Amino acid sequence: PRRLRGYDGVTMIEAMRDAGLDAGNIADAKRDDIETFIELHIEQGPFLERENLSLGIVERITGYRQVLVTLEGAANHAGTTPMDMRRDPMAGAAEIISGIIDTAHRMGRPCVTTVGRVIVTPNERAVIPRQVAFTVDARSPLPEQRELLRSRHEALMSEVAERRELTLTVRVDSDRQPVSCDPEVVATIAAAAAAAGIPAMMMTSGAVHDAMQMAEIARIAMIFVRSAGGISHSPDEFTSTADAAAGTEVLARALHTLAYS
């Protein structure tokens, strides 16, 4: 908490204090009285809609690695510096970004790679940048594929930086292995869906959820409901009342079974 900072530079511990929380009591918040945790969530993806199903039952939550890549070059005038005399971190960043995304394409599903933020210094129209930093979010529910994706990304970054005479630093912000849902709880949810007459498919979650953290103290599972158009993190995100009700019914049935069987 002391090292973790937001984009505004505020640490997690400072933000907790500003919200009236005592950061010194973090360790006391850990629970030991939860046996099973089931999370009901929208899919945030296209697969349930593609299969015309209201419900998905999650078997595994993806692993992910989030890093901040920084390339340092030499700032100079955009009009007077010949192309063959530049140490341009923007050109290096463009090559790396294109390459790591193409790597995920070539490796195929279920691995994905996203560059979601780019910070350019000095960020002027007619100036070759001195520094370019960008985030990389790489995910796969398969541990061996996630590791292969990481190694290929790092090899490409190093090769491009060396060839373009740039200084490369990579800061790892998050690195989590995939998490499997509890087979018994998954089976209970599947039985609840069948008893309710609601068709469902087994799925992997490509998004990270609360259940991933709860797996450290309890058995976990997840229920997905259909996302219209596979859209999420957008004002256009939508799940029908009927699909939400289907998920709620299956959740209630599964909880009843777990509580009373």
Secondary structure, DSSP 8 states (H G I E B T S, - for coil): --S-B-TTS-BHHHHHHHTT--GGGGGGG--S---EEEEEEE--SSHHHHTT-SEEEEEEE-EEEEEEEEEE---EETTTS-GGG---HHHHHHHHHHHHHHHHHHH-TT-EEE---EEEES--TTEE-SEEEEEEEEEESSHHHHHHHHHHHHHHHHHHHHHTT-EEEEEEEEEE--EE--HHHHHHHHHHHHHHT--EEEEEE-S--HHHHHTTTSEEEEEEE--GGG--SSTT----HHHHHHHHHHHHHHHHHHHH-
